[in-house]
Amino acid sequence: MSVEMFLGRLRIELESRGRRTWEEVRIAIATKRIRRNEEITASQLRVIAADGAQAGVMSRYDALQMANQAELDLVEVSPTA
């Protein structure tokens, strides 16, 4: 899944839930560094699969393996959740 596709799904999901507007998300992304792959420091992660399904809570190691097998990057969406 490309970054553009991911961001498009994120926008639809946020707007459908009445959360932040897309413009707020775009500004947040532009103004902060998004951690990817080994940059993520949390030991346990709630993972969303490439198809948008909940993959569940797993270790950082297992999440990285899952992303590598799918040839995708693991991206931290909400570091304070």
Secondary structure, DSSP 4 states (H G I P E B T S, - for coil): --HHHHHHHHHHHHHHTT-S-HHHHHHHHHHSPPPBGGG---SEEEEE-TTS-EEEEEEHHHHHHHHHHTT---B-S-TT-
